[in-house]
């Protein structure tokens, strides 16, 4: 199923971009390995792990798969948005 593969790629891409943005913030503010940045990265990794487990869930009934994957995509969008908001609140200096 191409849609499952695309969903996995989207999860990886969106959360990877957020992690990369944290690294860019750390470099630009000369604040390597900051606790606030590490917290956002850890949260992104937890979200990734959780969503991939949901995508790979084999117990979803065939009739419910479309709804299941739509819910995962919505959860990804909502959680990624919250992580970006946290990233945007990090001090710039």
OpenMM code with the backbone's topology and positions (N, CA, C; nanometers):
from openmm import Vec3, app, unit

residues = "UNK UNK UNK UNK UNK UNK UNK UNK UNK UNK UNK UNK UNK UNK UNK UNK UNK UNK UNK UNK UNK UNK UNK UNK UNK UNK UNK UNK UNK UNK UNK UNK UNK UNK UNK UNK UNK UNK UNK UNK UNK UNK UNK UNK UNK UNK UNK UNK UNK UNK UNK UNK UNK UNK UNK UNK UNK UNK UNK UNK UNK UNK UNK UNK UNK UNK UNK UNK UNK UNK UNK UNK UNK UNK UNK UNK UNK UNK UNK UNK UNK UNK UNK UNK UNK UNK UNK UNK UNK UNK UNK UNK UNK".split()
positions = [
    Vec3(0.0836, -0.1188, 0.0000),
    Vec3(0.0000, 0.0000, 0.0000),
    Vec3(0.0875, 0.1243, 0.0000),
    Vec3(0.0729, 0.2025, -0.1017),
    Vec3(0.1533, 0.3238, -0.1141),
    Vec3(0.1176, 0.4250, -0.0064),
    Vec3(-0.0076, 0.4298, 0.0346),
    Vec3(-0.0471, 0.5301, 0.1328),
    Vec3(0.0178, 0.5059, 0.2690),
    Vec3(0.0379, 0.3832, 0.3054),
    Vec3(0.1054, 0.3527, 0.4324),
    Vec3(0.2511, 0.3945, 0.4224),
    Vec3(0.3136, 0.3653, 0.3108),
    Vec3(0.4530, 0.4048, 0.2900),
    Vec3(0.4654, 0.5572, 0.2927),
    Vec3(0.3721, 0.6261, 0.2271),
    Vec3(0.3750, 0.7724, 0.2267),
    Vec3(0.3527, 0.8295, 0.3661),
    Vec3(0.2644, 0.7670, 0.4416),
    Vec3(0.2394, 0.8119, 0.5782),
    Vec3(0.3651, 0.7969, 0.6632),
    Vec3(0.4335, 0.6848, 0.6495),
    Vec3(0.5585, 0.6637, 0.7237),
    Vec3(0.6631, 0.7678, 0.6836),
    Vec3(0.6706, 0.7971, 0.5545),
    Vec3(0.7648, 0.8988, 0.5077),
    Vec3(0.7288, 1.0361, 0.5640),
    Vec3(0.6007, 1.0678, 0.5674),
    Vec3(0.5562, 1.1966, 0.6214),
    Vec3(0.5905, 1.2093, 0.7694),
    Vec3(0.5681, 1.1027, 0.8436),
    Vec3(0.6011, 1.1033, 0.9864),
    Vec3(0.7501, 1.1295, 1.0037),
    Vec3(0.8309, 1.0563, 0.9297),
    Vec3(0.9762, 1.0698, 0.9386),
    Vec3(1.0199, 1.2110, 0.8969),
    Vec3(0.9649, 1.2605, 0.7881),
    Vec3(1.0049, 1.3909, 0.7355),
    Vec3(0.9671, 1.5042, 0.8312),
    Vec3(0.8416, 1.5075, 0.8729),
    Vec3(0.7948, 1.6185, 0.9571),
    Vec3(0.8686, 1.6233, 1.0905),
    Vec3(0.8806, 1.5101, 1.1555),
    Vec3(0.9476, 1.5095, 1.2851),
    Vec3(1.0983, 1.5288, 1.2688),
    Vec3(1.1544, 1.4788, 1.1599),
    Vec3(1.2965, 1.5008, 1.1313),
    Vec3(1.3267, 1.6479, 1.1082),
    Vec3(1.2370, 1.7179, 1.0402),
    Vec3(1.2544, 1.8612, 1.0175),
    Vec3(1.2503, 1.9397, 1.1489),
    Vec3(1.1649, 1.8983, 1.2393),
    Vec3(1.1573, 1.9657, 1.3692),
    Vec3(1.2862, 1.9432, 1.4478),
    Vec3(1.3363, 1.8207, 1.4460),
    Vec3(1.4622, 1.7910, 1.5154),
    Vec3(1.5763, 1.8718, 1.4543),
    Vec3(1.5797, 1.8777, 1.3227),
    Vec3(1.6835, 1.9556, 1.2562),
    Vec3(1.6726, 2.1039, 1.2918),
    Vec3(1.5513, 2.1548, 1.3027),
    Vec3(1.5313, 2.2954, 1.3399),
    Vec3(1.5832, 2.3223, 1.4810),
    Vec3(1.5702, 2.2255, 1.5707),
    Vec3(1.6245, 2.2405, 1.7057),
    Vec3(1.7760, 2.2511, 1.6992),
    Vec3(1.8384, 2.1664, 1.6186),
    Vec3(1.9844, 2.1720, 1.6037),
    Vec3(2.0284, 2.3061, 1.5459),
    Vec3(1.9543, 2.3572, 1.4483),
    Vec3(1.9865, 2.4878, 1.3905),
    Vec3(1.9729, 2.5958, 1.4967),
    Vec3(1.8688, 2.5888, 1.5779),
    Vec3(1.8501, 2.6858, 1.6858),
    Vec3(1.9671, 2.6795, 1.7829),
    Vec3(2.0074, 2.5580, 1.8204),
    Vec3(2.1180, 2.5431, 1.9149),
    Vec3(2.2469, 2.6034, 1.8590),
    Vec3(2.2728, 2.5816, 1.7321),
    Vec3(2.3939, 2.6355, 1.6712),
    Vec3(2.3860, 2.7878, 1.6602),
    Vec3(2.2714, 2.8378, 1.6164),
    Vec3(2.2584, 2.9823, 1.5944),
    Vec3(2.2579, 3.0618, 1.7245),
    Vec3(2.2198, 2.9988, 1.8342),
    Vec3(2.2189, 3.0698, 1.9630),
    Vec3(2.3393, 3.0323, 2.0479),
    Vec3(2.4304, 2.9543, 1.9893),
    Vec3(2.5503, 2.9088, 2.0617),
    Vec3(2.5106, 2.8426, 2.1936),
    Vec3(2.4134, 2.7548, 2.1831),
    Vec3(2.3574, 2.6888, 2.3002),
    Vec3(2.3513, 2.5374, 2.2749),
    Vec3(2.4671, 2.4732, 2.2531),
    Vec3(2.4643, 2.3305, 2.2195),
    Vec3(2.4142, 2.2443, 2.3353),
    Vec3(2.3425, 2.1402, 2.2997),
    Vec3(2.2901, 2.0436, 2.3980),
    Vec3(2.2081, 2.1099, 2.5073),
    Vec3(2.1262, 2.2057, 2.4682),
    Vec3(2.0420, 2.2733, 2.5671),
    Vec3(1.9350, 2.1779, 2.6181),
    Vec3(1.8952, 2.1964, 2.7419),
    Vec3(1.7932, 2.1092, 2.7996),
    Vec3(1.6592, 2.1300, 2.7306),
    Vec3(1.6277, 2.2546, 2.6957),
    Vec3(1.5009, 2.2824, 2.6279),
    Vec3(1.4989, 2.2181, 2.4896),
    Vec3(1.6097, 2.2283, 2.4182),
    Vec3(1.6183, 2.1662, 2.2859),
    Vec3(1.6117, 2.0150, 2.2947),
    Vec3(1.6842, 1.9594, 2.3914),
    Vec3(1.6826, 1.8141, 2.4105),
    Vec3(1.5429, 1.7639, 2.4434),
    Vec3(1.4690, 1.8427, 2.5188),
    Vec3(1.3329, 1.8033, 2.5565),
    Vec3(1.2430, 1.7953, 2.4321),
    Vec3(1.2568, 1.8923, 2.3420),
    Vec3(1.1772, 1.8910, 2.2189),
    Vec3(1.2176, 1.7721, 2.1314),
    Vec3(1.3479, 1.7459, 2.1218),
    Vec3(1.3962, 1.6326, 2.0426),
    Vec3(1.3445, 1.5010, 2.1007),
    Vec3(1.3530, 1.4860, 2.2319),
    Vec3(1.3032, 1.3638, 2.2957),
    Vec3(1.1540, 1.3452, 2.2708),
    Vec3(1.0802, 1.4548, 2.2783),
    Vec3(0.9357, 1.4472, 2.2548),
    Vec3(0.9070, 1.4082, 2.1094),
    Vec3(0.9841, 1.4624, 2.0152),
    Vec3(0.9661, 1.4274, 1.8735),
    Vec3(0.9938, 1.2787, 1.8504),
    Vec3(1.0960, 1.2275, 1.9165),
    Vec3(1.1295, 1.0850, 1.9024),
    Vec3(1.0199, 0.9975, 1.9620),
    Vec3(0.9657, 1.0376, 2.0760),
    Vec3(0.8553, 0.9621, 2.1371),
    Vec3(0.7332, 0.9615, 2.0460),
    Vec3(0.7025, 1.0766, 1.9871),
    Vec3(0.5883, 1.0865, 1.8957),
    Vec3(0.6122, 0.9965, 1.7748),
    Vec3(0.7338, 1.0003, 1.7198),
    Vec3(0.7685, 0.9143, 1.6055),
    Vec3(0.7446, 0.7678, 1.6396),
    Vec3(0.8000, 0.7242, 1.7521),
    Vec3(0.7854, 0.5843, 1.7918),
    Vec3(0.6386, 0.5460, 1.8076),
    Vec3(0.5621, 0.6321, 1.8726),
    Vec3(0.4207, 0.6055, 1.8967),
    Vec3(0.3428, 0.5956, 1.7654),
    Vec3(0.3675, 0.6891, 1.6742),
    Vec3(0.2935, 0.6877, 1.5478),
    Vec3(0.3307, 0.5685, 1.4604),
    Vec3(0.4576, 0.5317, 1.4583),
    Vec3(0.4989, 0.4162, 1.3781),
    Vec3(0.4359, 0.2877, 1.4323),
    Vec3(0.4268, 0.2752, 1.5628),
    Vec3(0.3594, 0.1589, 1.6215),
    Vec3(0.2139, 0.1555, 1.5761),
    Vec3(0.1492, 0.2718, 1.5745),
    Vec3(0.0090, 0.2770, 1.5310),
    Vec3(-0.0044, 0.2428, 1.3831),
    Vec3(0.0874, 0.2900, 1.3007),
    Vec3(0.0827, 0.2592, 1.1575),
    Vec3(0.1001, 0.1094, 1.1353),
    Vec3(0.1886, 0.0471, 1.2106),
    Vec3(0.2181, -0.0951, 1.1924),
    Vec3(0.1218, -0.1881, 1.2653),
    Vec3(0.0210, -0.1341, 1.3307),
    Vec3(-0.0753, -0.2150, 1.4051),
    Vec3(-0.1510, -0.3070, 1.3102),
    Vec3(-0.1348, -0.4350, 1.3285),
    Vec3(-0.1987, -0.5354, 1.2419),
    Vec3(-0.3389, -0.5735, 1.2890),
    Vec3(-0.3793, -0.5247, 1.4047),
    Vec3(-0.5097, -0.5606, 1.4595),
    Vec3(-0.6232, -0.4719, 1.4082),
    Vec3(-0.5925, -0.3748, 1.3241),
    Vec3(-0.6963, -0.2870, 1.2702),
    Vec3(-0.7753, -0.3636, 1.1652),
    Vec3(-0.9060, -0.3592, 1.1779),
    Vec3(-0.9917, -0.4305, 1.0832),
    Vec3(-0.9835, -0.3651, 0.9454),
    Vec3(-0.9992, -0.4436, 0.8440),
    Vec3(-0.9873, -0.3963, 0.7069),
    Vec3(-1.0828, -0.2797, 0.6788),
    Vec3(-1.2010, -0.2854, 0.7339),
    Vec3(-1.3007, -0.1810, 0.7100),
    Vec3(-1.2624, -0.0493, 0.7773),
    Vec3(-1.1828, -0.0574, 0.8831),
    Vec3(-1.1490, 0.0613, 0.9610),
    Vec3(-1.0134, 0.1217, 0.9249),
    Vec3(-0.9433, 0.0638, 0.8287),
    Vec3(-0.8071, 0.1089, 0.7993),
    Vec3(-0.8021, 0.2535, 0.7526),
    Vec3(-0.8909, 0.2926, 0.6657),
    Vec3(-0.8893, 0.4297, 0.6139),
    Vec3(-0.9075, 0.5298, 0.7275),
    Vec3(-1.0019, 0.5035, 0.8136),
    Vec3(-1.0264, 0.5906, 0.9294),
    Vec3(-0.9067, 0.5902, 1.0228),
    Vec3(-0.8478, 0.4739, 1.0418),
    Vec3(-0.7315, 0.4588, 1.1294),
    Vec3(-0.6150, 0.5446, 1.0798),
    Vec3(-0.5850, 0.5371, 0.9504),
    Vec3(-0.4721, 0.6117, 0.8960),
    Vec3(-0.4998, 0.7622, 0.8916),
    Vec3(-0.6239, 0.8000, 0.8676),
    Vec3(-0.6589, 0.9427, 0.8731),
    Vec3(-0.6383, 0.9975, 1.0140),
    Vec3(-0.6739, 0.9182, 1.1132),
    Vec3(-0.6562, 0.9607, 1.2525),
    Vec3(-0.5074, 0.9753, 1.2863),
    Vec3(-0.4259, 0.8862, 1.2337),
    Vec3(-0.2814, 0.8947, 1.2572),
    Vec3(-0.2257, 1.0212, 1.1920),
    Vec3(-0.2676, 1.0493, 1.0698),
    Vec3(-0.2201, 1.1696, 1.0008),
    Vec3(-0.2619, 1.2954, 1.0767),
    Vec3(-0.3845, 1.2979, 1.1269),
    Vec3(-0.4313, 1.4142, 1.2044),
    Vec3(-0.3500, 1.4280, 1.3327),
    Vec3(-0.3239, 1.3163, 1.3990),
    Vec3(-0.2436, 1.3186, 1.5210),
    Vec3(-0.1033, 1.3709, 1.4913),
    Vec3(-0.0460, 1.3286, 1.3797),
    Vec3(0.0859, 1.3776, 1.3397),
    Vec3(0.0822, 1.5287, 1.3208),
    Vec3(-0.0169, 1.5772, 1.2491),
    Vec3(-0.0274, 1.7214, 1.2240),
    Vec3(-0.0430, 1.8001, 1.3531),
    Vec3(-0.1287, 1.7515, 1.4422),
    Vec3(-0.1530, 1.8211, 1.5687),
    Vec3(-0.0285, 1.8232, 1.6566),
    Vec3(0.0366, 1.7099, 1.6694),
    Vec3(0.1536, 1.7016, 1.7566),
    Vec3(0.2727, 1.7762, 1.6974),
    Vec3(0.2883, 1.7715, 1.5659),
    Vec3(0.3969, 1.8456, 1.5016),
    Vec3(0.3752, 1.9962, 1.5196),
    Vec3(0.2519, 2.0395, 1.5089),
    Vec3(0.2210, 2.1816, 1.5277),
    Vec3(0.2576, 2.2255, 1.6694),
    Vec3(0.2268, 2.1437, 1.7678),
    Vec3(0.2600, 2.1773, 1.9070),
    Vec3(0.4115, 2.1824, 1.9282),
    Vec3(0.4851, 2.0911, 1.8640),
    Vec3(0.6304, 2.0932, 1.8759),
    Vec3(0.6883, 2.2194, 1.8115),
    Vec3(0.6333, 2.2594, 1.6979),
    Vec3(0.6806, 2.3810, 1.6319),
    Vec3(0.6521, 2.5029, 1.7196),
    Vec3(0.5375, 2.5048, 1.7848),
    Vec3(0.5058, 2.6152, 1.8763),
    Vec3(0.6069, 2.6205, 1.9901),
    Vec3(0.6442, 2.5047, 2.0442),
    Vec3(0.7456, 2.5011, 2.1507),
    Vec3(0.8802, 2.5496, 2.0979),
    Vec3(0.9133, 2.5085, 1.9770),
    Vec3(1.0379, 2.5518, 1.9146),
    Vec3(1.0402, 2.7021, 1.8960),
    Vec3(0.9291, 2.7576, 1.8516),
    Vec3(0.9211, 2.9020, 1.8283),
    Vec3(0.9298, 2.9831, 1.9577),
    Vec3(0.8996, 2.9214, 2.0710),
    Vec3(0.9068, 2.9905, 2.1999),
    Vec3(1.0471, 2.9901, 2.2598),
    Vec3(1.1396, 2.9162, 2.1995),
    Vec3(1.2765, 2.9127, 2.2507),
    Vec3(1.3399, 3.0503, 2.2336),
    Vec3(1.4206, 3.0923, 2.3295),
    Vec3(1.4836, 3.2257, 2.3198),
    Vec3(1.5786, 3.2330, 2.2005),
    Vec3(1.5862, 3.3510, 2.1406),
    Vec3(1.6675, 3.3675, 2.0209),
    Vec3(1.8085, 3.4184, 2.0508),
    Vec3(1.8396, 3.4366, 2.1749),
    Vec3(1.9762, 3.4808, 2.2057),
    Vec3(2.0326, 3.4102, 2.3251),
] * unit.nanometer
topology = app.Topology()
chain = topology.addChain("A")
for resn in residues:
    res = topology.addResidue(resn, chain)
    for name in ("N", "CA", "C"):
        topology.addAtom(name, app.Element.getBySymbol(name[0]), res)
